[in-house]
């Protein structure tokens, strides 16, 4: 269900490169959650870096939501860039696997596979 790759880049550089890849693939970054910073503001020291990008292709999202509005809970896609034991990693939950647990629609499965393939290309370009 997970897709995770290692990167030789810093978390910050991988995030910047991922943002550029997202644009090239006609997706948008809706928000970036900086988990380490958020935890620090709450008084919790967290040693690892973690930035979670919420990304979306509005046309694909509309297809999904037009078919089943309750799937809004699975949107947008999230791609994490984080450090673990000194290594930068980029990962996501596979949209096809996630959607398969929520719907048995062949049309939505096709959309999920399309989004997954595009997101994997973005991750590969950013790593």
C-alpha positions in Angstrom: 0.0 0.0 0.0 3.0 2.3 0.6 5.3 3.7 -2.1 8.5 5.0 -0.6 11.8 5.9 -2.2 15.1 7.1 -0.8 16.7 10.4 -1.9 20.2 11.7 -1.6 18.8 15.3 -1.3 17.9 17.2 1.8 14.3 17.3 2.8 14.1 20.9 1.8 15.5 20.3 -1.6 13.4 17.2 -2.2 10.3 19.3 -1.3 11.3 22.1 -3.7 11.9 19.6 -6.5 8.6 17.8 -5.8 6.7 21.1 -6.0 8.2 21.7 -9.4 7.3 18.1 -10.5 3.8 18.6 -9.3 3.4 21.7 -11.5 4.9 19.9 -14.6 2.2 17.1 -14.2 -0.7 19.6 -14.0 -1.3 19.0 -10.3 -1.3 21.7 -7.6 0.1 21.8 -4.1 -2.8 22.8 -1.9 -0.9 22.9 1.4 2.4 21.8 3.0 2.3 20.6 6.6 5.6 20.9 8.4 5.1 18.2 11.0 8.4 19.0 12.9 7.6 22.7 13.1 4.0 22.1 14.2 5.0 19.7 16.9 7.7 22.1 18.2 5.0 24.8 18.4 3.0 22.4 20.6 6.0 21.9 22.9 6.9 18.5 21.5 10.5 18.0 20.3 10.6 15.8 17.3 14.0 15.0 15.8 13.0 14.0 12.3 12.0 16.4 9.5 8.7 15.7 7.9 6.8 17.8 5.3 3.5 16.5 4.0 2.4 18.0 0.7 -1.3 17.8 -0.2 -1.5 17.6 -4.0 -4.5 17.5 -6.3 -5.5 17.4 -10.0 -8.8 19.2 -9.9 -10.1 17.4 -13.0 -9.4 13.9 -11.5 -10.8 15.0 -8.1 -14.1 16.2 -9.8 -14.4 12.7 -11.5 -14.0 11.0 -8.2 -16.4 13.3 -6.3 -19.0 13.3 -9.0 -19.1 9.5 -8.7 -19.1 9.3 -4.9 -19.0 12.5 -2.9 -18.1 10.6 0.3 -14.7 9.9 -1.2 -13.8 13.5 -0.3 -12.4 12.0 2.9 -9.6 10.4 0.8 -8.7 13.6 -1.0 -6.3 15.3 -1.7 -3.4 12.9 -2.2 -0.6 13.3 0.3 3.0 12.9 -0.4 5.5 13.0 2.5 9.1 14.0 2.4 10.8 13.1 5.6 14.1 12.1 7.2 14.6 8.7 8.9 17.9 7.7 10.4 19.8 10.3 8.3 18.1 9.4 5.0 15.6 11.5 3.1 12.6 9.5 2.0 9.6 10.5 -0.3 6.5 8.4 0.1 2.7 8.1 -0.4 -0.1 5.7 0.2 -1.0 4.3 -3.2 -4.3 5.8 -4.4 -5.3 2.5 -6.1 -4.9 0.5 -2.9 -6.6 3.2 -0.8 -9.6 3.6 -3.2 -10.0 -0.2 -3.5 -10.8 -0.3 0.2 -13.5 2.4 -0.2 -15.1 1.6 -3.6 -15.5 -1.2 -6.1 -16.1 1.1 -9.0 -14.0 0.1 -12.1 -14.2 3.7 -13.4 -12.8 5.1 -10.1 -10.1 2.4 -10.0 -9.0 3.6 -13.4 -8.8 7.2 -12.2 -6.9 6.1 -9.1 -4.4 4.2 -11.3 -3.9 7.3 -13.5 -3.3 9.5 -10.5 -1.0 6.9 -8.9 1.1 6.6 -12.0 1.5 10.4 -12.3 2.3 10.8 -8.6 5.0 8.1 -8.9 6.5 9.9 -11.8 6.5 13.1 -9.7 8.2 11.3 -6.8 10.8 9.8 -9.2 11.6 13.2 -10.7 12.0 14.7 -7.3 14.2 12.1 -5.7 
